[in-house]
Structures are given as C-alpha cells and as structure tokens.
Amino acid sequence: MPTTLKTPVPAPVLPPGKRWKKRMKRVGWIGLGFVGMGVVVFFLLPVWMSNAQGRAWVLERLNAGGGGARISCDDWSLSWFKGTRIKNLAITLPDNSRLLFCPHVKTELTLWGILLGNYDLGATTVETLQVNLTKYADGTTSLDARAPPPISPPNSTPPTGGGGGRAARGTGLLERLRSLRGSLQVQSAVVTVNSARAGGGVGESVTYTDVRAAVTIASADAPFHLALTASGPGRDLSVNAVLPAPASWPPRPWALLQDVDISATNMPTGLLCDWLGMDPRWQQSLGPAIATLSLVHHAASGESGDATLVVRGSDGRTFVQGRGTLRVSGERMEMAVGSGGAALMASPPLDRLLGRVNPVFGSLHGADGTIEAEVEGLRAAVGGKEAVATGEVRVTFPQVHLDRTGVLKQLLDVAGVAEDAGGTSAAIVAEASPLRLEVGGGGVSYTNFVLTFPPPPVRERMVFGGQVDGAGEMELSATVPLAPGQGLSAGTAQVGITGSAERPVVVLPK
C-alpha cells in the first residue's frame, strides 16, 4: 500500500508582545520567590542568631580575633527594631581567670546597627558588673588579651621595641571603643584592680564595691563625659571628667590634653604609678592615695589655652601645682608659665630631675617637707627633634635626707669624713640653699648652690656650680671642705664632676 505522508501541524507562533509578557511573568514569579525567601530570612535571622546554634556561630567568630580571651554568654535576644538583651556575659582570660562578668545587660543596639557598623548603644544599663583588671610585671595588662589588632594608617611602619607592641594593641582597642555611641549606666559594680611591679616588687590590689558610673558618648568628634563613684578601703573614690574623643588615637599622648577637665578624689597612688608607668616613689611622697587631682585645659588643637594642674597627697603636705598656658597638637606641645606661676613638687620623686642637675641628689632618700620649685618666665616645647626650654626656676629645699652612696660618698671620702661606727650608709641630714637654675637651649646652668651638713658628720658646707647641656653631659665643680689633717691648703678642695647623671665621673684633686 502506498504510504501516506502527513505534514506536521506547526505550533502556533505567538506574537512578539505576548512572548515577552510570558517571559516577564516567569521572571516575576521567580522574583517573588526570592522576595519571599528574603522575607523569611529577614524575620528568621534574629531568631536563628538568638538561639543556641546562631549564638555559638557568632561567638566563634568574635573569639577568632580576640587575642586569647574568650567571650561567652548564656543567652541573648537580638532584633531588627528592638534593643539587645544579654544574660551572663563573661570574658575569660587564657589562664581561665575572669576579666568581666555581668548577669544582665540591656542596650538599645539593634541588629541593623551591628550589621551596618553603627554601634549606637542608646541608653544602656549594666547591672551587678564584676571586673578584675591586672597590670603585670612586664608592662602588659589583662586588657591586652581582649584587644584587637591596631588600626594602622597606610604606609605606616610597625613600632619597634619591647613596649611598642603593647602600645599598639592598646591603641587598636581604644580606636574600636571610640566607635561607640550612647549613654552607659553601670549600677552596683564590683571592680578589683591589681598590679605586679617589675623586678619582683610588691604590687597592690584594691577592690571597689558599689561602683556606679555614667559614661556619655555623643559622637567620635565630641568630648565624652565620665562620672564615677565607688566605695573603697578606707575612703571613697570619685571621678568626674570631660575627656577628648579623637577620631583616631594620636601618636603623641599629649595630643589628648587639648580638651580635658578632670577632677578626682582619693585615687590610689601606687596603682596609678604602676598603670601609668610613673616612678613608684611618688607613692612615698603623696601617701597611699591622691586626695585631690584636678587638671583643666580647654583649647582646640593647635591653639593656646589656660591650663591648671593640682595634685595633693593624702598627708595634706605634699602636692604638685602648676598653672600657665598650654598649646598642643599632634606633633608638638608648648607650655608657658609667666611670672607668678608656680610648680610645687614633693620629694623623693623629684630626685631624678634634680639628679640631672646635680648627681648628689641621686642619693636623696627623703625630705622633711616640700621641695618647692617656683617657675619664672618658663617656656617649654616638646616635639620634633628635641625638647626646648628657656626661663628660670628657683628651688627651695627643706632639710633633705641623703644616703652615703654614689657621688656623695666620693665627695665625703675626699673630705675625710668617716662613716658611722657601724659602717652603714645611714641617711645624712643636710640643708640646701635656694637654687636658681637658668634653663636655655636644652641645658641648665647655676652657681653658688650650697649644701650644708650640720654636725655630725661634717661642720662645713659644699658649694656647687656649673652647667649641664641638652644631652645631659655635666661640667660641674664642687668646693669640698677638708677634715683636719688632709694636708691641702685653705681647708677645701676643688673636685670636678663630669659624665652624665646616670654615669657621673668624679675628678679628684691632684
């Protein structure tokens, strides 16, 4: 039979307009599906991040760059539009000790803010906070274990030296903290501050109870306010401060003094010395606590403004007081004190400064009263290649106690003064005449500085004069009384003193 071929019927061809309409309909359904999934993710993301699985995922990433310390919490509640609630927040150090623990934190920070990097805490309350801060003997602190890497500007060179790394870590943490906004209220906290001094020295530990603090941070370029009260051992601590808020941490610490207003009472001297790297002998002079601390200086960067500083020890006698004008910028700090300005300083911390003028004061053991330094027409600048100062300083001494050590021992040996019967280096009581220093070009010069030793051990006096250049090199002479039988004419000897305060050289008479 013959085969019959059937021609297939062609599919109907849609007009071009209908083809595009059909394609757009499909795209619309696909887009609607993505929108639906986005809506689901949007509403479920805070739920997932608030449950155990999501919380573990977030904490794992937070702890990945935490420097060894770990953050943990039992529960939190995140929302796109509501604030955050956290329960049992803790920061644990690598040695398993706790840096911080807080059973309840309530903040207005939202999930939007966290994802967009807008850390506006709003009104935040922290209840029953427990903090344990420690300064270790090597200069590091327990805060270093939680500090993120520093924020380095482009083409910057890393710091060198042992302390540079620690400063860099602290810098990174402070720059992160300055991105916060809001008003923080701390209620009924317990704060313990510890210090361990280098070289095995005895440290100090103070626990403050019922700590209440309020910190207000308006913006990165506006000063932030701190108000703090605490019950301490034997005395209550209080701090009220307006502190600068630089957009980035300045490379020079004095740049932070451009806009400050600090008043505090009963601050522990030993802890301040340890944490700020100050000479621990300030504690010997000011007592266990600074009764009053006040620092005020308001001026924009690069502009001059009046500045005052008052520090009074708990014994009511020793203090530091200064007033003048101050100009600070990122590269330079300039200070001027006119006639009538004064700086009153206590010993023994002043011995290092005086020791650079006369190495005899390297043996300073203490003083019966305040060593007063009255400044006249002083102008000083720090920054750039060197520090420059010009002016005059009149130093008035009470009775001073000197150990028979160093340069003083050599001068007493020249004078033929025997040690006491026990052969010890007991403190020697002496009186010093008012000393006028002329400061200029980075150096210091003076004449007719008299140090009188009442009997015993000697009945005469020593007279000093000379100069110390900007590099610390000394060219001094000392007129030393001679005991009977020394065999030198006029009963005195001229002794030269060269070298530096750290390595003085006594040139004996021939």
Summary of the structure (lengths in Angstrom):
residues: 510
radius of gyration: 34.2
end to end distance: 148.7
largest distance: 158.9
contacts: 1476
relative contact order: 0.05
helix: 24%
strand: 42%
